Amino acid sequence: MRALIAEDDYTSRVLIQRLLAPHAKCTVVVNGEKALEAFLTALDEGRPYDLMCLDLIMPEMDGHTALTRIREIEKERGIEEPARVKVIMTTALADIENVRKAIREKCQGYLIKPFDKQKLLDKLTSLGLLEEVPHESTDC
């Protein structure tokens, strides 16, 4: 799996990359503008991303704008489901309006920070990007 992580917060960037590293080859960018550039480059090279973890609040271009532009590009290029990049919004914004807006923009997941490894792996599994991952036991 190829994953693009767009996150301006260093700690969040490192955490998401570490969680995905066993399952994906990751590219990391710090804003929506760079995410859009990386997305386009990958498409042009014929090696599109399977997954994008996209923060909402970033400098240069926010996650909502970046996702809208990505979906427009996919439409222009005739890229339909299931070939579209799977987008998971990874954000501290838990308000219903941001969630609804992201869903209208066609994201496939919305994880509120801080989230744990299992929530991310469960979302990847539900999107068909991972095989079923056993839950880590908390038993002694």
C-alpha positions as CSV (number, residue, x, y, z in Angstrom):
1,M,0.0,0.0,0.0
2,R,1.2,3.5,-0.8
3,A,0.1,6.2,1.7
4,L,0.3,10.0,1.7
5,I,0.2,11.7,5.1
6,A,-0.6,15.4,5.1
7,E,-0.1,16.8,8.6
8,D,1.4,20.0,9.8
9,D,1.9,18.9,13.4
10,Y,5.2,17.2,13.9
11,T,4.1,14.8,16.6
12,S,1.0,13.7,14.8
13,R,3.0,13.3,11.6
14,V,5.5,11.0,13.3
15,L,2.8,9.0,15.1
16,I,0.7,8.4,11.9
17,Q,3.8,7.4,10.0
18,R,4.9,4.9,12.7
19,L,1.4,3.4,12.8
20,L,1.3,3.0,9.0
21,A,4.9,2.0,8.5
22,P,4.4,-1.8,8.9
23,H,1.6,-1.7,6.3
24,A,2.5,1.1,3.9
25,K,5.2,3.0,2.1
26,C,4.6,6.5,3.4
27,T,5.1,9.9,1.9
28,V,4.8,12.8,4.4
29,V,3.9,16.4,3.6
30,V,3.2,19.4,5.8
31,N,0.2,21.1,4.2
32,G,-2.7,20.7,1.7
33,E,-0.8,22.3,-1.1
34,K,2.1,19.8,-0.9
35,A,-0.5,17.0,-0.6
36,L,-2.1,18.1,-3.8
37,E,1.3,18.2,-5.5
38,A,2.3,14.8,-4.3
39,F,-1.1,13.4,-5.3
40,L,-0.7,14.8,-8.8
41,T,2.9,13.5,-9.2
42,A,1.9,10.0,-8.1
43,L,-1.0,10.0,-10.7
44,D,1.3,11.3,-13.4
45,E,3.9,8.6,-12.6
46,G,1.2,5.9,-12.8
47,R,1.7,5.1,-9.1
48,P,-1.3,6.6,-7.3
49,Y,-1.7,6.5,-3.6
50,D,-4.0,4.0,-2.1
51,L,-4.5,6.0,1.1
52,M,-4.3,9.6,2.2
53,C,-4.4,10.7,5.9
54,L,-5.4,14.3,5.7
55,D,-5.5,16.8,8.5
56,L,-8.1,19.5,8.3
57,I,-6.3,22.5,9.7
58,M,-3.1,23.1,7.9
59,P,-1.3,26.2,6.5
60,E,-1.2,27.0,2.8
61,M,-4.3,24.9,2.0
62,D,-6.6,23.2,4.5
63,G,-7.8,19.6,4.3
64,H,-11.3,20.4,3.1
65,T,-9.9,22.4,0.1
66,A,-7.3,19.7,-0.7
67,L,-9.9,16.9,-0.7
68,T,-12.2,18.9,-2.9
69,R,-9.5,19.5,-5.4
70,I,-8.4,15.8,-5.3
71,R,-11.9,14.6,-6.0
72,E,-12.2,17.2,-8.9
73,I,-8.9,15.9,-10.4
74,E,-10.1,12.3,-10.1
75,K,-13.4,13.2,-11.8
76,E,-11.5,15.1,-14.6
77,R,-9.3,12.1,-15.2
78,G,-12.1,9.6,-15.2
79,I,-11.0,7.9,-12.0
80,E,-14.0,6.2,-10.4
81,E,-14.5,4.0,-7.3
82,P,-12.8,1.8,-6.3
83,A,-9.7,3.3,-7.9
84,R,-10.0,6.6,-6.1
85,V,-7.6,7.3,-3.2
86,K,-9.1,6.4,0.1
87,V,-9.1,9.5,2.4
88,I,-9.2,9.4,6.1
89,M,-9.5,12.8,7.8
90,T,-7.2,12.8,10.9
91,T,-8.1,15.9,12.9
92,A,-8.8,17.3,16.4
93,L,-12.0,18.8,15.0
94,A,-14.9,16.7,16.4
95,D,-17.8,19.1,15.6
96,I,-20.6,17.7,13.4
97,E,-20.4,20.4,10.8
98,N,-16.7,19.4,9.9
99,V,-17.6,15.7,9.9
100,R,-20.6,16.3,7.5
101,K,-18.5,18.6,5.3
102,A,-15.8,15.9,5.0
103,I,-18.4,13.3,4.2
104,R,-19.9,15.5,1.5
105,E,-16.4,15.9,0.1
106,K,-16.2,12.1,-0.1
107,C,-13.8,11.1,2.6
108,Q,-14.0,7.5,3.6
109,G,-13.1,8.0,7.3
110,Y,-12.9,10.5,10.0
111,L,-10.6,9.9,13.0
112,I,-10.5,12.3,15.8
113,K,-7.1,12.9,17.4
114,P,-5.7,11.5,19.5
115,F,-6.7,8.1,18.1
116,D,-5.1,4.8,18.8
117,K,-3.5,2.3,16.6
118,Q,-6.4,-0.1,16.6
119,K,-8.9,2.5,15.4
120,L,-6.6,3.3,12.5
121,L,-6.1,-0.4,11.6
122,D,-9.8,-1.1,11.9
123,K,-10.6,1.7,9.5
124,L,-8.0,0.5,7.0
125,T,-9.5,-3.0,7.2
126,S,-13.0,-1.7,6.7
127,L,-11.7,0.1,3.6
128,G,-10.2,-3.1,2.2
129,L,-6.7,-1.8,2.5
130,L,-5.6,-4.4,5.1
131,E,-6.5,-7.9,5.8
132,E,-8.3,-8.5,9.1
133,V,-5.9,-7.4,11.9
134,P,-6.3,-9.2,15.2
135,H,-7.1,-6.9,18.1
136,E,-4.4,-6.6,20.7
137,S,-5.4,-8.3,23.8
138,T,-5.5,-6.4,27.1
139,D,-5.7,-9.6,29.2
140,C,-3.0,-10.3,31.7
